[in-house]
Amino acid sequence: MPEAPEGHWPDGPWLTIVGIGEDGLDGLSSAARDALEDAALIMGAPRHLALLPAFKAETLSWPVPFEEGVRALLARRGKPTVMLASGDPFWFGAGASVTRHLERQEWTAHPAPSTFALAAARLGWPLQDTECHGLHAAPLTRLRPSLVPGRRAILLLRDGPAVSELAAWLKEQGFGTSTIHVLEALGGPRERIRQSTAETLNFADIAHPVAVGLSMTGEGRTLPRSSGIPDDWFDHDGQITKRPARALTLSALAPRPSETLWDIGAGSGSIAIEWLLVHSLTNAVAFEADPERAERARANALALGVDRLTVIEGRAPDILGGRSRPDAVFIGGGLSQALLETLFALPGGPTRLVANAVTLESETLLAQWHAAKGGELLRIELAQAAPLGTRRGWRSAYPLVQWSVTL
């Protein structure tokens, strides 16, 4: 993408981002109308352009893929230009995708009421207590952590068939009794609101643009928000950090918003996935040498609603060459002298490192590095009640040694 020139834009904003609703010109402020009158170019989706009367400006339909439109827009830099976007361009909208290429002085914006605001107003829902999701191009599984009986959510969907897909998916998850409010073309003359349960929805004529108000009920499982969710949430082949150890590991990793984790020897991806479940702004990269396990980690992430997990197939430390350390690193498999040396030598930091060991050899390695580098060395011994003849006894797991240190 062309980058903005340095310094201040000399003649004020050349780009005006106008949020437009289904009521078209009638819903625009006087400032937005003035920008349209003065524009040399008006760019927007065909649906948005069709909402306006003819202006003297040249009109250009936004192309597919979206990035091509950004390039075309930036090529007009300096000429009075209006970019049309749905509702509030900076809430699950296209605004930030364009302005990140510009200086602050180059643009101004006139948002309209968002679809979320219109939907909440129609349904009488307090917006501050309602989850909002833009799922135009995102998988429905992104909702999985939000499926809680009694909760409400407003969803932006790509089209009518996506509403039917949502209903079928909710039924699969055990939330088929949930109420779906289908909200079509809110704010305009085509506005229509209908209601159904997910399991009985059979609307075949849902118009675009469409949003859904979802009131969740059902007997499906609710994904815990604490660290150390039950192991059976993950598909795995036995190579998984078990729930109690995972909780202690996540506590040591201490995830925070906007931070990135490397999960080395990721196996099922359970550590990286729980890291991502902490906050929507966290990021994670899973390194896994086994292709089958790598694919399993991807599938687990998708199923649990954190499709932003990046899985890289390869063996550490070779796969780490040329990278900079992230905010946190977990070593769950492939612990070696070479791997620790590589991590300490990589640029970056400060980085919180947590490594788990179960073999005598790896325990010895961690003890040596703890003596040299400091940090905290923890021995974790767990036992679980199990049948012992006609009674019960304690069945011990292999002791786990955990080293945590800041690089």
Secondary structure as UniProt FT lines:
FT   TURN            10..11
FT   STRAND          15..20
FT   TURN            22..23
FT   HELIX           24..27
FT   HELIX           30..38
FT   STRAND          41..44
FT   HELIX           46..49
FT   TURN            50..51
FT   STRAND          58..61
FT   HELIX           66..74
FT   TURN            75..78
FT   STRAND          81..86
FT   TURN            89..90
FT   HELIX           95..99
FT   TURN            100..101
FT   HELIX           104..106
FT   STRAND          107..110
FT   HELIX           115..123
FT   HELIX           127..129
FT   STRAND          131..134
FT   HELIX           140..146
FT   TURN            149..150
FT   STRAND          152..157
FT   HELIX           160..172
FT   TURN            173..174
FT   TURN            176..177
FT   STRAND          179..184
FT   TURN            186..187
FT   TURN            189..190
FT   STRAND          192..197
FT   TURN            198..200
FT   STRAND          210..215
FT   HELIX           231..233
FT   HELIX           243..253
FT   TURN            257..258
FT   STRAND          260..264
FT   TURN            267..268
FT   HELIX           270..278
FT   TURN            280..281
FT   STRAND          283..288
FT   HELIX           291..303
FT   TURN            304..305
FT   TURN            307..308
FT   STRAND          310..313
FT   TURN            316..317
FT   HELIX           318..320
FT   TURN            321..322
FT   STRAND          328..331
FT   HELIX           337..345
FT   STRAND          352..357
FT   HELIX           360..373
FT   STRAND          376..380
FT   STRAND          383..388
FT   TURN            389..390
FT   STRAND          391..396
FT   STRAND          400..406
//
